Amino acid sequence: MIRKFLLFYPHWYLLFVLPCFTSRLIYKMLRAVSSSFGTARAASTAVKRNTPNIVLVDAVRTPFVVSGTVFKDLMAVDLQKEAIKALVEKTKLPYEKLDHIICGTVIQECKTSNIAREAALLAGVPDNIPAHTVTLACISSNVAITTGMGMLATGNANAIIAGGVELLSDVPIRYNRKARKAMLGMNKAKDVPSKLKIGGEIVKNLLSPELPAVAEFSTGETMGHSGDRLAAAFNVSRREQDEFAIRSHTLAAEAAKNGKFTDVVPVFLDGKKPKTIKEDNGIRVSTIEKLSTLKPAFVKPHGTVTAANASYLTDGASAALIMTEEYALANGFKPKAYLRDYLYVAQDPKDQLLLSPAYVIPKLLDKAGLGLKDIDVFEIHEAFAGQVLANLNAMDSEYFCTEQMKRSGKFGRVPMDKLNLWGGSLSIGHPFGATGVRLAAHSAHRLKEEKGQYAVIAACAAGGHGVGMLIEAYGK
């Protein structure tokens, strides 16, 4: 029977192979069809999903004060609390309309490691509103803003408070590592001699505390040294740096006198002698003759960075309310500006630690399809006068733009009549975690004041990082 079957069906094996092959082919076809449907659906969804307009409703900051002065008895959480409370009061924000709080800080206190949450609770924010803390050196509150923008853009929130704080009057100073190791080892000591030995090790190391690092971990170089080298590399003279510092203080003094700093909110200090702090206290207009007598602060004796042309240690906090435009208008809020775009960059922290503005401004404008002439307002963080001027020179350098930035030619020079016209970090101060919100607030207010359309924020930060943000006047 089998022999007859084989004679009549010489290709008998196909009876077994074909079903397997056919089923495999059908499976592949179904997968291909399913995949194409999925791709089409994803593309369709991407086309339909529009990113909402994100707006800056308002922003506030405490007075920025020289560290060791009027805020020296406070904690950082106290200042952040004041900023959040003042923002809520100024905007008349009902808590049920608030979705999230994000705050930036650099030097953290262990007791309040999530300072955003602790400050929110102290400010009276309901405990069902989440809050988290971010950190990226001098651009920490920029990170708070852009993190919030991401949450708003993806529909995970409608209203966010983004802020930041730094209190350099009181920074954590630790026991050195040997003392800490001995203290932890005390718990494991089982007899008196062992405990006495460990106790001796603790006492021996008590008088050599570990101060907060001021140098880059990766290079061991301080930012001041890097700023001095950068100024020299881009031919920025000592006199140019001093003149820029005087410009910053002069413009800030004029802005304060003319009531431009509407973002500043008073801070009441109780105690034996209650008082209210209403203004920044680090703005000091001087002369080129006085500044020229100061000695170099970092590279001695021939450096050009001094205490006068560098930003000073500052205490302060800030907070901004950002929303989707649709949500803001639906709930009766009047936005001050659109937060259009942002970009982060990073470079070699050894030789280009402070050059981020030169990299990020051209990249941000290329991304937005804009040119240098389209920008009406520039707010560039002033870590050092030499750093700002070096970045301006870099963007105007054919060699730097073609060799380092790989552009076809030089980008151009940011006009001084558009740059930091209300002063900057050199004069107003620079609480590391709070400056980003100040830059955003001043950009929005200047756009309205100067009837401009676009503003660009740029700032450098430790580690060779930097941020650029594009802001557009509301109603333009």
C-alpha positions as CSV (number, residue, x, y, z in Angstrom):
1,M,0.0,0.0,0.0
2,I,2.8,2.4,0.9
3,R,4.8,1.5,-2.2
4,K,1.7,2.3,-4.4
5,F,1.3,5.6,-2.6
6,L,4.9,6.5,-3.2
7,L,4.7,5.6,-6.9
8,F,1.6,7.8,-7.4
9,Y,2.9,10.6,-5.2
10,P,6.7,10.9,-5.8
11,H,6.6,14.3,-4.1
12,W,4.9,13.0,-1.1
13,Y,7.1,15.0,1.3
14,L,5.4,18.2,0.1
15,L,2.3,17.1,1.9
16,F,4.2,17.8,5.1
17,V,6.4,20.7,4.1
18,L,3.8,22.8,2.3
19,P,1.4,23.2,5.3
20,C,4.3,24.3,7.5
21,F,5.7,26.7,4.8
22,T,2.2,28.1,4.0
23,S,1.4,28.7,7.7
24,R,4.8,30.4,8.1
25,L,4.2,32.6,5.1
26,I,0.7,33.5,6.3
27,Y,2.1,34.4,9.7
28,K,4.7,36.7,8.1
29,M,2.1,38.4,6.0
30,L,-0.1,39.0,8.9
31,R,2.8,40.4,10.9
32,A,3.7,42.7,8.0
33,V,0.1,43.9,7.7
34,S,-0.2,44.4,11.5
35,S,3.1,46.3,11.5
36,S,2.0,48.6,8.7
37,F,-1.2,49.3,10.4
38,G,0.7,50.0,13.6
39,T,3.1,52.3,11.8
40,A,0.3,54.1,10.1
41,R,-1.6,54.5,13.4
42,A,1.6,55.8,15.1
43,A,2.2,58.3,12.3
44,S,-1.5,59.3,12.4
45,T,-1.3,59.8,16.1
46,A,1.9,61.8,15.8
47,V,0.3,64.1,13.3
48,K,-2.8,64.6,15.4
49,R,-0.9,65.2,18.7
50,N,-0.1,68.9,18.8
51,T,2.3,70.2,21.4
52,P,0.5,72.8,23.5
53,N,1.8,76.4,23.8
54,I,3.6,76.8,27.1
55,V,3.5,80.1,28.9
56,L,5.2,81.9,31.7
57,V,2.3,83.3,33.8
58,D,4.5,85.2,36.3
59,A,7.7,84.9,38.3
60,V,9.0,86.2,41.6
61,R,12.2,86.2,43.6
62,T,13.3,87.2,47.1
63,P,15.9,90.0,47.2
64,F,19.2,88.6,46.2
65,V,21.6,89.5,49.0
66,V,25.3,89.1,49.7
67,S,25.9,85.9,51.7
68,G,26.6,86.4,55.4
69,T,24.3,89.4,55.6
70,V,20.6,89.7,56.2
71,F,19.6,86.1,55.4
72,K,22.5,84.5,57.4
73,D,20.2,83.1,60.1
74,L,17.7,81.4,57.7
75,M,17.8,78.0,56.1
76,A,17.5,77.6,52.3
77,V,14.1,76.0,52.8
78,D,12.9,79.2,54.4
79,L,13.8,81.3,51.4
80,Q,12.2,78.8,48.9
81,K,9.1,78.8,51.1
82,E,8.9,82.6,50.9
83,A,9.2,82.5,47.1
84,I,6.5,79.9,46.6
85,K,4.1,81.7,49.0
86,A,4.7,85.1,47.3
87,L,4.1,83.6,43.8
88,V,0.8,81.9,44.9
89,E,-0.4,85.2,46.4
90,K,0.7,87.3,43.5
91,T,-0.9,85.1,40.9
92,K,-3.9,84.3,43.1
93,L,-3.4,80.6,42.2
94,P,-5.9,78.2,43.7
95,Y,-4.1,75.1,45.0
96,E,-6.6,72.9,43.2
97,K,-5.3,74.3,39.9
98,L,-1.7,73.4,40.7
99,D,-0.3,70.0,39.6
100,H,3.4,69.9,40.6
101,I,6.3,71.8,42.1
102,I,9.9,71.6,40.9
103,C,12.8,73.4,42.5
104,G,16.5,73.6,41.8
105,T,19.4,73.8,44.2
106,V,23.1,73.1,44.3
107,I,24.4,72.8,47.9
108,Q,22.0,70.6,49.6
109,E,21.2,70.3,53.3
110,C,20.7,66.6,54.3
111,K,17.7,67.6,56.5
112,T,15.9,69.0,53.5
113,S,17.4,67.0,50.6
114,N,14.1,67.3,48.7
115,I,13.9,71.0,49.4
116,A,11.0,71.5,46.9
117,R,8.7,69.3,49.0
118,E,9.7,70.7,52.3
119,A,9.4,74.3,51.1
120,A,6.0,73.5,49.6
121,L,4.7,72.1,52.8
122,L,6.0,75.0,54.8
123,A,4.3,77.4,52.3
124,G,1.0,75.7,52.9
125,V,0.7,73.8,49.7
126,P,-1.6,70.8,50.2
127,D,0.3,67.5,50.8
128,N,-1.4,65.9,47.8
129,I,0.6,68.0,45.3
130,P,3.9,66.4,44.5
131,A,7.2,68.3,44.6
132,H,10.7,67.2,43.6
133,T,14.2,68.8,43.5
134,V,16.6,69.0,40.6
135,T,20.2,70.1,40.4
136,L,22.6,71.1,37.6
137,A,24.9,73.7,39.1
138,C,24.3,77.3,38.1
139,I,21.4,76.3,35.7
140,S,19.4,74.3,38.3
141,S,16.3,76.5,38.1
142,N,16.5,76.4,34.3
143,V,16.3,72.6,34.7
144,A,13.3,73.1,36.9
145,I,11.6,75.2,34.2
146,T,12.4,72.9,31.3
147,T,11.4,69.8,33.3
148,G,8.1,71.4,33.9
149,M,7.8,72.3,30.2
150,G,8.2,68.6,29.4
151,M,5.5,67.6,31.8
152,L,3.1,70.3,30.3
153,A,4.0,69.3,26.7
154,T,3.2,65.6,27.3
155,G,-0.1,66.3,29.1
156,N,1.1,65.2,32.5
157,A,0.4,68.5,34.1
158,N,-1.5,71.8,33.4
159,A,0.1,74.1,35.9
160,I,3.6,73.9,37.5
161,I,5.6,76.0,39.9
162,A,9.3,75.9,38.9
163,G,11.9,77.6,41.1
164,G,15.2,77.4,42.9
165,V,17.2,78.5,45.9
166,E,20.6,78.9,47.3
167,L,21.7,80.0,50.8
168,L,25.5,80.3,50.8
169,S,25.5,81.9,54.3
170,D,25.1,78.3,55.7
171,V,26.7,75.5,53.8
172,P,27.2,71.9,55.2
173,I,30.7,71.4,56.5
174,R,31.5,67.8,57.2
175,Y,33.9,66.0,59.4
176,N,36.7,64.6,57.2
177,R,36.5,61.1,55.9
178,K,38.7,59.6,58.6
179,A,36.5,61.0,61.3
180,R,33.3,59.9,59.6
181,K,34.7,56.4,59.1
182,A,35.7,56.2,62.8
183,M,32.2,57.5,63.9
184,L,30.5,54.8,61.9
185,G,32.9,52.2,63.2
186,M,32.1,53.1,66.8
187,N,28.8,51.1,66.5
188,K,30.8,48.0,65.7
189,A,33.2,48.3,68.6
190,K,32.6,45.5,71.1
191,D,34.9,46.4,74.0
192,V,36.1,49.5,75.9
193,P,39.7,49.4,74.4
194,S,38.3,49.3,70.9
195,K,35.9,52.2,71.6
196,L,38.7,54.3,73.2
197,K,40.9,53.7,70.1
198,I,38.2,54.8,67.8
199,G,37.4,57.7,70.0
200,G,41.0,58.8,69.8
201,E,40.8,58.7,66.0
202,I,37.7,60.8,66.0
203,V,39.2,63.5,68.3
204,K,42.4,63.5,66.2
205,N,40.4,64.5,63.1
206,L,37.9,66.9,64.6
207,L,39.9,70.0,63.8
208,S,40.3,69.3,60.1
209,P,36.8,69.5,58.6
210,E,36.0,68.9,54.9
211,L,34.9,72.1,53.3
212,P,32.5,72.2,50.3
213,A,34.5,71.7,47.1
214,V,35.0,74.8,45.0
215,A,37.0,73.1,42.3
216,E,35.8,70.9,39.4
217,F,35.9,67.3,40.5
218,S,37.0,66.1,37.0
219,T,39.9,68.6,36.6
220,G,40.6,70.0,40.1
221,E,40.5,73.5,38.7
222,T,38.3,76.3,40.2
223,M,35.9,78.2,38.0
224,G,37.8,81.4,38.7
225,H,41.0,79.9,37.3
226,S,39.2,78.7,34.3
227,G,37.6,82.1,33.8
228,D,41.0,83.7,33.9
229,R,42.4,81.3,31.3
230,L,39.3,81.8,29.1
231,A,39.7,85.6,29.2
232,A,43.3,85.3,28.2
233,A,42.5,82.9,25.4
234,F,40.0,85.3,23.8
235,N,42.1,88.4,24.4
236,V,39.8,90.0,27.0
237,S,41.8,92.6,28.9
238,R,41.6,93.4,32.6
239,R,40.2,96.9,31.8
240,E,37.5,95.4,29.5
241,Q,36.4,93.1,32.4
242,D,36.3,95.9,34.9
243,E,34.3,98.1,32.5
244,F,31.8,95.4,31.9
245,A,31.4,94.9,35.7
246,I,30.8,98.6,36.1
247,R,28.3,98.5,33.3
248,S,26.4,95.6,35.0
249,H,26.2,97.4,38.4
250,T,25.3,100.8,36.7
251,L,22.4,99.2,34.7
252,A,21.2,97.2,37.7
253,A,21.2,100.4,39.9
254,E,19.2,102.3,37.2
255,A,16.7,99.4,36.8
256,A,16.2,99.2,40.5
257,K,15.7,102.9,40.8
258,N,13.2,103.0,38.0
259,G,11.1,100.2,39.4
260,K,12.0,97.5,36.8
261,F,12.5,94.7,39.3
262,T,8.8,93.9,39.7
263,D,9.7,90.3,40.3
264,V,11.3,91.1,43.7
265,V,9.0,90.3,46.7
266,P,9.8,91.4,50.3
267,V,10.9,88.9,53.0
268,F,9.9,89.6,56.6
269,L,12.4,88.6,59.2
270,D,11.1,88.3,62.8
271,G,13.2,88.2,66.0
272,K,14.3,90.8,68.5
273,K,14.6,93.3,65.7
274,P,12.0,92.5,63.1
275,K,12.6,93.9,59.6
276,T,11.5,93.5,56.0
277,I,14.1,93.0,53.3
278,K,12.8,94.6,50.1
279,E,15.7,94.9,47.7
280,D,19.0,93.4,46.5
281,N,22.0,94.6,48.5
282,G,24.9,93.7,46.3
283,I,24.6,96.4,43.7
284,R,27.5,98.8,44.0
285,V,28.4,101.3,41.3
286,S,32.1,102.0,41.3
287,T,34.8,103.6,39.1
288,I,37.4,102.1,36.8
289,E,40.1,103.8,39.0
290,K,38.9,101.9,42.1
291,L,38.5,98.6,40.4
292,S,41.9,98.8,38.8
293,T,43.5,98.7,42.3
294,L,42.1,95.3,43.2
295,K,44.5,92.3,43.1
296,P,43.8,89.2,41.1
297,A,41.6,86.7,43.0
298,F,42.7,83.4,41.4
299,V,45.7,83.5,39.1
300,K,48.4,85.5,41.0
301,P,50.0,87.9,40.4
302,H,49.2,88.3,36.7
303,G,45.5,87.2,36.5
304,T,42.7,89.5,35.4
305,V,39.7,88.1,37.4
306,T,39.1,90.0,40.6
307,A,36.5,90.1,43.3
308,A,34.9,93.1,41.4
309,N,34.5,91.5,38.0
310,A,33.3,88.1,39.3
311,S,29.9,87.3,40.7
312,Y,29.7,87.1,44.5
313,L,28.3,84.5,46.9
314,T,24.6,85.2,47.1
315,D,21.5,84.1,49.1
316,G,18.2,84.1,47.4
317,A,15.2,82.1,46.0
318,S,12.9,82.3,43.0
319,A,9.7,80.8,41.7
320,A,7.8,80.9,38.4
321,L,4.3,79.7,37.4
322,I,4.2,78.0,34.1
323,M,1.1,76.6,32.4
324,T,-0.3,75.5,29.0
325,E,-1.7,78.5,27.3
326,E,-5.1,76.9,27.0
327,Y,-5.3,76.1,30.7
328,A,-4.1,79.6,31.7
329,L,-6.7,81.4,29.6
330,A,-9.4,79.0,30.7
331,N,-8.7,79.8,34.3
332,G,-8.3,83.6,34.0
333,F,-4.6,83.9,34.1
334,K,-2.8,86.5,31.8
335,P,0.5,85.1,30.5
336,K,3.6,87.2,30.3
337,A,5.5,85.2,27.6
338,Y,5.7,82.0,25.6
339,L,8.4,79.5,26.6
340,R,9.2,78.4,23.1
341,D,12.2,76.1,23.2
342,Y,15.4,75.2,25.0
343,L,18.6,73.3,24.5
344,Y,21.3,71.9,26.7
345,V,25.0,71.5,25.7
346,A,28.2,70.2,27.3
347,Q,31.8,70.7,26.4
348,D,35.3,69.8,27.7
349,P,35.3,71.0,31.4
350,K,39.0,71.6,31.3
351,D,39.4,74.1,28.5
352,Q,35.9,75.1,27.7
353,L,34.2,75.1,31.1
354,L,32.5,78.5,30.6
355,L,32.0,78.5,26.9
356,S,28.5,77.0,26.7
357,P,26.7,80.3,25.7
358,A,28.9,80.5,22.6
359,Y,27.9,76.9,21.7
360,V,24.2,77.0,22.7
361,I,23.0,80.3,21.3
362,P,23.8,79.5,17.6
363,K,22.5,75.9,18.0
364,L,19.3,77.1,19.6
365,L,18.6,79.7,16.9
366,D,19.4,77.2,14.1
367,K,16.9,74.8,15.7
368,A,14.3,77.6,15.8
369,G,15.0,78.8,12.3
370,L,16.0,82.2,13.6
371,G,19.0,84.4,13.2
372,L,21.0,86.8,15.4
373,K,19.1,89.8,14.1
374,D,15.7,88.2,15.0
375,I,16.5,88.4,18.8
376,D,15.5,91.6,20.6
377,V,16.6,90.6,24.1
378,F,19.6,88.7,25.4
379,E,20.0,87.6,29.0
380,I,23.4,85.9,29.5
381,H,24.4,84.7,32.9
382,E,27.4,86.7,34.2
383,A,29.5,84.3,36.2
384,F,32.5,86.5,35.4
385,A,32.9,89.6,33.2
386,G,35.7,87.9,31.3
387,Q,33.5,84.8,30.7
388,V,30.7,86.9,29.1
389,L,33.1,88.9,26.9
390,A,35.0,85.7,25.9
391,N,31.8,84.1,24.7
392,L,30.8,87.2,22.7
393,N,34.3,87.1,21.1
394,A,34.0,83.3,20.4
395,M,30.7,83.7,18.5
396,D,32.3,86.5,16.5
397,S,35.4,84.5,15.7
398,E,35.8,83.0,12.3
399,Y,38.4,80.5,13.6
400,F,36.4,79.4,16.6
401,C,33.1,79.0,14.8
402,T,34.6,77.0,11.9
403,E,37.1,74.9,13.8
404,Q,35.4,74.3,17.1
405,M,31.7,74.7,16.3
406,K,32.0,73.3,12.7
407,R,30.0,76.1,11.2
408,S,30.5,77.5,7.7
409,G,31.5,80.9,9.1
410,K,31.4,83.1,12.2
411,F,28.0,83.4,13.9
412,G,28.2,87.1,14.7
413,R,28.4,89.4,17.7
414,V,25.6,89.8,20.2
415,P,24.8,93.6,20.3
416,M,25.6,95.2,23.6
417,D,22.5,97.4,23.3
418,K,20.4,94.1,23.6
419,L,22.4,92.4,26.3
420,N,21.6,92.4,30.1
421,L,20.2,95.9,30.1
422,W,18.9,95.6,33.6
423,G,22.3,94.3,34.9
424,G,23.1,90.7,35.6
425,S,24.6,88.2,38.0
426,L,27.7,90.4,38.6
427,S,25.6,93.1,40.1
428,I,22.3,91.5,41.1
429,G,23.9,88.4,42.5
430,H,23.9,84.7,41.7
431,P,22.2,82.3,44.1
432,F,23.2,79.2,42.1
433,G,19.8,77.5,42.2
434,A,17.7,80.6,41.7
435,T,19.3,82.5,38.8
436,G,17.6,80.7,35.9
437,V,14.1,81.9,36.9
438,R,15.5,85.5,37.3
439,L,16.8,85.3,33.7
440,A,13.4,84.1,32.5
441,A,11.5,86.8,34.4
442,H,13.8,89.6,33.2
443,S,13.6,88.4,29.6
444,A,9.8,88.4,29.7
445,H,9.6,91.8,31.4
446,R,12.2,93.3,29.0
447,L,10.3,92.0,26.0
448,K,7.2,93.9,27.1
449,E,9.2,97.0,28.1
450,E,11.2,97.2,24.9
451,K,8.4,96.0,22.6
452,G,10.5,93.1,21.4
453,Q,9.4,89.7,20.1
454,Y,12.1,87.1,20.9
455,A,14.5,86.8,23.9
456,V,17.3,84.3,24.3
457,I,18.6,83.2,27.7
458,A,22.1,81.5,27.9
459,A,24.0,80.3,30.9
460,C,27.1,78.3,31.6
461,A,27.4,75.8,34.5
462,A,29.9,73.6,36.2
463,G,31.0,70.5,34.4
464,G,31.1,72.3,31.1
465,H,27.3,72.4,30.8
466,G,25.1,75.1,29.4
467,V,21.5,76.0,28.6
468,G,19.8,78.1,26.0
469,M,16.1,79.1,26.2
470,L,14.0,80.9,23.6
471,I,11.2,83.1,24.9
472,E,8.6,85.0,22.8
473,A,6.6,88.0,23.9
474,Y,2.9,87.1,24.6
475,G,0.5,88.6,22.1
476,K,3.0,89.1,19.4
